[in-house]
Amino acid sequence: MLWPMNRHGQWRDVEANEADALKAELKRELCQEHALYGVEAAPWRIAWPDMDVAFTLSDGRVALVHLTFNRETSPNWPVFKIFASKAEALPRLALLAKGEAYE
């Protein structure tokens, strides 16, 4: 599946003063049926103004999430993609920063 957004935001590390708010926003957006519901996630990288955040999961995987800033009731939102590791995620984030899609 292609990442559904054609983004051009520049990725940067999440700053300490942003981390709690991003973690809380992800939790607020996830309904109980969402695949990430209840998963421990820490924000790692962010691309603004695109609202895309890469979260590291407790098992070392990375979830790339497009935050909606809405309380969602469908398990289809927010959209996300899972990577096995930060090493796997980094090249994909670079492609997104250039506005290129990938599978």
C-alpha positions in Angstrom: 0.0 0.0 0.0 1.3 3.5 -0.8 1.5 6.0 2.0 -1.7 7.9 1.3 -0.2 11.4 1.7 2.1 13.1 -0.8 4.1 15.0 1.8 6.8 17.6 1.5 7.5 18.3 5.2 11.0 18.2 6.5 11.6 15.6 9.2 13.3 16.5 12.4 13.6 15.0 15.9 10.8 15.6 18.3 11.8 18.1 20.9 11.4 17.2 24.6 8.7 19.9 25.0 6.6 18.4 22.2 6.8 14.7 23.2 4.1 14.6 25.8 1.6 16.5 23.7 2.2 14.3 20.6 1.8 11.1 22.7 -1.4 12.4 24.3 -2.8 13.4 20.8 -2.1 9.9 19.4 -3.9 8.4 22.4 -6.8 10.7 22.0 -7.2 9.9 18.4 -7.2 6.1 18.7 -10.5 4.2 19.1 -10.5 0.8 20.8 -10.6 -1.0 17.5 -7.5 0.7 16.1 -4.5 -1.5 15.6 -2.3 0.9 17.7 -4.8 1.2 20.6 -3.0 0.4 23.8 0.4 0.1 22.2 3.2 2.0 24.0 4.5 4.6 21.6 7.0 7.4 22.0 7.3 10.2 19.4 10.6 10.2 17.6 10.5 12.2 14.4 8.0 14.8 13.1 7.2 16.5 9.8 5.3 19.7 9.9 3.1 21.1 8.5 2.1 17.6 7.4 1.1 16.3 10.9 3.1 13.1 10.2 4.8 11.6 13.3 7.1 8.6 13.5 6.5 6.9 16.9 8.9 4.2 18.3 6.9 1.3 19.7 7.9 -0.6 22.8 9.2 -3.6 20.7 11.5 -1.4 18.5 9.2 -1.0 15.5 8.3 2.4 14.2 4.7 3.5 13.4 4.5 6.4 10.9 1.2 8.1 11.8 -0.7 10.9 10.1 -2.4 12.7 13.0 -5.8 14.2 12.4 -6.2 16.3 15.5 -9.7 14.9 15.8 -11.1 12.3 18.2 -11.6 9.4 15.8 -14.3 6.7 16.0 -13.2 4.6 13.0 -10.3 2.2 13.2 -9.2 3.5 9.8 -8.1 6.8 11.3 -5.5 7.9 11.9 -3.7 6.1 9.0 -0.4 4.6 9.8 2.3 2.3 8.5 4.6 0.1 10.5 8.3 -0.4 9.9 10.5 -3.1 11.6 13.0 -0.6 12.9 14.3 3.0 12.8 16.8 1.9 10.2 14.0 0.7 7.9 11.9 3.8 8.5 14.6 6.4 7.8 14.9 6.0 4.0 11.1 6.1 3.7 10.9 9.3 5.7 13.5 10.8 3.3 11.4 9.8 0.3 8.3 11.5 1.9 10.3 14.6 2.5 11.0 14.8 -1.2 7.3 14.2 -2.0 7.9 10.7 -3.4 5.6 7.8 -2.6 6.7 4.3 -1.8 5.2 0.9 -1.1 
